[in-house]
């Protein structure tokens, strides 16, 4: 059989992962016809179909499923060879694929990227913002180098290092600013606005309020910004992490208060694959994130 190329393996892995030629082509930064041609050439080299082509989605054949698993192993090993070479350098350089959860990314990423570029001029940070489950999947499949998430993730193949803790605060309409701050039981009687399913911050807020998931009367938003603006319109109340207060409440016309003790909080940490040769360098980056996260913010909060 004629030799396969790494390009073909990467294109096929993207197709197997996304299940769509269009999405796979987008991930690979090529046109859909070009990707389709490469997959067809790969099937000719293999001598058998790897995918069943449908109108909207493709399915892997039995051989395609086995081929995809082997392709992922090969691509992961090749990526780790490149990381091994980078680990031998004097300083960290080249692309660094950073995953960050949405309730952290807008408030930490700008400062983090600026700091990384100052300390590692040859580094090319490539951030991706999505929910924890997808970040962990991408880490395990070598599509990310590191991820900044809420701990724990409890994945045996990953290293977890805690960076900093932060409290959740209550955001309510400005007209309620002088009212007593409710406890967890009091929040159960209010219209609570939460992030949509898939966000770990939603689960943490539900846990603090001792509410089932899904709970009756909840309203959902796709971002913290949306939730805060809805509070400003008098629709309900919400919880947000303290790092988001300065950005999200600046022009929202809302009141922000600390909750009664014991206050809800979360631990933000960084995770990476145990097998990654750059582990020592990632520990350096973790310290940079830790210092940024521990820098005091100055929001207007009632204690």
N, C-alpha and C positions, 0 to 999 in steps of 0.2 A: 504494500500500500504506500502511495506517495505520502511524504511527511505532511503532517498537519502543521498549521502555524498558530502561534500564540494569539494572533489577531482573531482567527476563526474560533478558538476556544473562548476568548473573551466575549465575542459576539453571541456565541451559542449560550454561554452562561447567562448573559443578560436576557436573552429570549426565554430561557428556561425559568428565570427568576420572575420576570414580569408577565409572561404569558401573552404578550402582544408585540407584534413587529414594530409598531409605532413607538411604544414606550421604550423598547429595547434600543431602537435606533437613537432615540433622544438621549438615553443614558450613555450611549457610546459616541455621541456627538457626530453621527453620520446620517445620511439619508436612509429612508426606509428601503428604497429599491436596492441600495448598495448593501445593506445588511441582509436583505432577502437573498441576494445573489451569493453572498459569502456563505450563508447557511446551506443553500443549494449545492454549492461546490463542496462543502464539508460532507454533505450526505452522499455525494458522488464518490468522494474519497473513502468514506466509511463503507459504501456499498449497500446501504439500507436507509430507509426513512428514519429520521430522528424526531420529527414533529408531524402531527396531524393538523393541517391548516383548516381553520374554520372561518366564518364570516367576520367575527369580531375577536376571536381568541384562538390561540393555538394550544394543543395538548401534546405532551411528550408521548412518544411511543414507549413500549417497554424498554427497548434498547436506548431510546433517548433519555429515559430516567437514569439508567445505569451510566450512560455517557456523561450526563450532567454532573452526577456525583463525583466521577473521576476527574472531570474538567475542573470542578471547584477545588479538589485536592491539589491538582497540578498548579493552578493559578495561585493558590495560597502559598505553596512551596516556593514558587518563583518570586512572589512578592517578598517573602521572608528572606530570600537570598539577597534581594536588593536592600532590604533593611539591615542585613548583616554587614553589607559593605558600608552603608551609611553609619552604622554604629562604630566602625573602625576609624571614622574621620575625627578630626580634632574638635569640630563643632557641628552642631545639628544644622543640616541644610536640606534643600529640596522640598518637595511637597509634604505637608502635614495635614492629613484629613481629620478634621475635628468635628465630632458630633455633639450637639448641645440640645437639651430639652427646651421647648418654647417658653417656659416660665423662667428661664435663666438667660437665654440667648440675647434678647434685646438689651439687657442691663449689664451683662458681663463681657460679651464678645467684643464690642468696640475697644474697650480698654485692654482686653487680653491680646488682641491682634496687634495693637500699637506697641504693647510691651514686648511681645515676641519679636516683632520686626526690629525693635531697638537692640535687643539682646542677641538675636540671631539674624544678622542681615541677609544671610543666604537662604533663610527659611521662607517657604511659600505656604502660608496658612490657607487651607481650603475648608471653610466651615459648612456644616449642614445642620439645619434645624428641623427636628422631627421628634415624635414621641419616643419614650424609653424603649418600648418593645422593638421598634424598627431600628433604633440605634444599636441595641444589643445584637440583633440579627446581622446588621451590617458589620459590626465588630467581629463576630464569629466567622463571617464569610470574607474577612480581610478587605472589606470595602471602606472601612474606617480604621484609623490608627488609634485614636483615643476618643472617649466620650465623657462629657460632663453631665451627670445625672443626679437624681436623688437616690441616696443609698437606703437600704441595701438592694442589690440586684440579685445576689445569691446565685451566680453562675460559676460553676467550678472552673471553667476554662479562663476566667478573667481575674485579674488583679483589681482589688478595690482599695482606694486610698481616700480617707475622709479629708475634706478640705476646710469646711467651715459649717457652722450651724446658723440658721436664721429663723426668726419667728414669723408667724402669720399675723396679719393685722386685719381689723374690721374696717370696711369701707361702707358708709351709710349716707343717706341724703343729708345735705347741709342743715336742714331744718331739725335734724335729730342730734346735732352736735352736743347739746347740753343735757341730753337724756342719759340715764345710767347705762353703762356698757353691759350688754347681756352676756351671760355665761353660755356654755354649750347648750344647756336645756332651753334657755331663752331663745337661742337662734333657731331651735326647732319650731318655734311658733311664728317665725318670720318667713317672708318670701326670700329664699336663699338663691342667689344666682351663682352658677358653677360652670366650669369648663365642660365641654362635651366629653363623652366617653373616650377613653384612650389616654387621657392625661393623668399622670400619677398624682398631680396636685389636686385633682378632683377627688380621687380616692382618699387622700389625706384629709381633705376638708370634711368629707362625709364621715370619716372615722372620728374626727374630733367632735362633730356635732351629733354623733351617735345616730346617724340616719341610715336607713337601708339604701341600697342601690339597685334599681332606681327608686327614688323617694317621690312621694306625691307632692305636687305643687312646686317642684324645682323648675327653674328656667336655665337654659344652657346658652353658652356663647363659645365662639371659636378662639377667643383670645382674652387675655386679661384686660386689654384696652376696651374691648366691647363690653365686658362686664362692668367696668368702672363707669363707662358712659351711660349704661343702663341705670346704674345706681344714681348717677347725676340727674337722670330724668325722673327719678322718684319711683322706679319700678320695683326695687327691692334692696337687699344688702348683699355684700359679698366678702370673701376673704381673699387676700392677696399676699404674696411673700414680701417681706420688708424691703428687699432690694428693688422692688417694682414701684414703691410708693412715690419716689421723687419724679419718675418719668410719667407714670400713669395718672397721677392726681393733680398735676400742675395746673391744668386748665379745665378740670372736670366739675368743679363746683360740688365737692363732696367733703364729708368729714371723715377723718381717719383716727382710729383709737386702738390702743393696745387692749387685748382681751384679758380677762381676769386670770390669775394664776390658778391652776397650771396652764400656761399659755402653749398653744400648739406651735410646733416648730418642725423643721426638717433638716437633715444633714445632706449637704451637697458634696459630692465626691467625684473623683475621676477614675475611669476604668480602662483597662487595655488587656490584650491577650497575654497570657503568661508566656507563650512561645515567642513573643516578639523580641528580637535582639536589641531593640531600642529601649528596653525597659528602664535602664539607668537614665537615659535622656528624658524619658517621660516623667520620671521622678522630679527632674529639674523643672519641667513645665508645670507639674502639679504644685510645686512650691510657688511659682509665679501666680497661678490661679488662686492659691490660698491667700497670698498677700493682697491680691486685688479684692477678693471676697471679704476679707477682714477689715478693709478700709471702711471706717465709719461713714454712714450716710447721715444726712441732716434733714430728714422729713419732719413735718409738723405733726407730732403724735401726742395724743393724750395718754398719760400713764395711768 
